[in-house]
Amino acid sequence: MDRFDELKLKYQGVLNLIKQNGTRLANLHVQDNKLLIKGASPSEDAKNDVWNQIKLIDPAFGDLICDLGVDESLAPPPPEVRTYEVQRGDSLWKIAQEFYGNGALYPKIIAGNPDYLKDEKSVIHPGDILVIPD
């Protein structure tokens, strides 16, 4: 087994995490008898997760050079917020039935609108815009 394969095997947990957390590798090779990992993570948290994994494998990481930056353009886009405009005759039950297929799930709508809806007795009016959580 050559040095590259030996180091890749040692740091396989790091390489797996890199694939999972959206970090993009630019370089992965042996330099000065150390594994060089160079790339960019989608967030500071993702970058820190990689470093934490490295330290779990080898706290001294004496056989590794890791150069990760942060490139927020790699982060997945935030989920779209679904909204609904209340119509005449609507109730929270009816809206939950329409969106979730089950009117009894109306508490999800209440939870998604904490500044507007306090509980199941909250009054909604035609024209109100409600957030419909996933």
C-alpha positions in Angstrom: 0.0 0.0 0.0 1.5 3.4 -1.0 1.5 6.4 1.3 -1.5 8.1 -0.4 -3.7 5.0 0.1 -2.5 4.6 3.7 -3.4 8.1 4.6 -6.7 8.0 2.7 -7.6 4.9 4.7 -6.6 6.6 8.0 -8.7 9.7 7.3 -11.6 7.9 5.5 -14.0 9.2 8.1 -13.0 12.8 7.3 -13.4 12.1 3.5 -16.8 10.6 4.1 -17.9 13.6 6.1 -16.6 15.9 3.4 -18.9 14.1 0.9 -21.9 14.3 3.2 -21.7 17.9 4.4 -21.3 19.6 1.0 -17.6 20.4 1.3 -16.0 20.6 -2.2 -12.4 19.2 -2.6 -10.0 21.0 -4.8 -6.9 18.9 -3.9 -6.4 15.5 -2.3 -2.8 14.2 -2.6 0.4 13.6 -0.7 2.7 16.5 -0.1 5.8 16.3 2.0 4.7 12.8 3.1 1.4 14.2 4.5 -2.1 14.0 3.1 -3.1 17.4 1.7 -6.9 18.1 1.8 -7.7 21.4 0.2 -11.2 22.8 -0.5 -14.2 24.8 0.6 -17.0 24.1 3.0 -20.5 25.6 2.6 -20.4 27.1 6.1 -18.2 27.7 9.1 -20.1 24.9 10.9 -19.4 22.4 8.1 -15.7 23.4 8.2 -15.6 22.9 12.0 -17.3 19.5 11.6 -14.5 18.4 9.3 -11.9 19.7 11.8 -13.6 17.9 14.7 -13.6 14.7 12.7 -9.9 15.1 12.0 -9.1 15.6 15.7 -11.1 12.5 16.6 -8.9 10.5 14.3 -5.6 12.0 15.2 -5.5 15.0 17.6 -2.0 15.9 16.5 -2.8 15.5 12.8 0.9 15.3 12.2 0.5 13.6 8.8 -2.2 15.9 7.5 -2.4 19.3 6.0 -6.0 20.6 5.8 -6.7 23.9 4.1 -10.5 24.5 4.0 -12.1 27.8 3.3 -15.8 28.8 3.4 -17.8 29.3 0.3 -21.4 30.0 1.2 -22.4 29.6 -2.5 -22.0 25.8 -1.8 -24.8 25.9 0.8 -28.1 24.5 -0.3 -30.8 27.2 -0.9 -33.1 27.9 2.1 -36.4 26.1 1.8 -39.2 28.2 0.2 -41.7 29.5 2.7 -45.2 28.4 1.7 -48.0 30.9 2.4 -51.7 30.9 2.0 -54.2 33.8 1.8 -57.2 33.1 4.0 -60.5 33.0 2.0 -64.0 33.6 3.2 -65.3 30.5 5.0 -61.8 29.1 5.8 -60.9 27.7 9.2 -57.6 26.4 10.5 -59.0 22.8 10.2 -60.1 23.4 6.6 -56.6 24.9 5.6 -54.8 22.0 7.3 -57.1 19.5 5.5 -56.2 21.2 2.2 -52.4 21.3 2.7 -51.8 18.2 4.9 -54.7 16.0 4.0 -55.7 16.0 7.7 -57.6 18.8 9.4 -56.4 17.6 12.8 -52.9 18.9 11.9 -54.0 22.5 12.2 -51.7 23.0 15.3 -48.8 22.9 12.7 -50.3 26.1 11.2 -50.6 27.7 14.6 -46.9 26.8 15.4 -45.8 28.3 12.0 -47.5 31.6 12.8 -46.6 32.4 16.5 -46.8 36.1 16.1 -50.3 35.9 14.7 -52.0 32.7 16.0 -51.9 31.9 19.7 -54.1 28.8 19.9 -57.0 27.1 18.2 -59.3 29.9 19.2 -57.4 32.5 17.2 -59.6 34.2 14.7 -58.5 34.3 11.0 -59.9 36.7 8.5 -60.1 36.8 4.7 -57.0 38.3 3.3 -54.8 37.2 6.2 -51.5 35.6 5.0 -50.5 32.4 6.9 -47.3 30.5 6.8 -47.9 26.9 6.0 -45.0 24.8 7.5 -43.9 21.6 5.8 
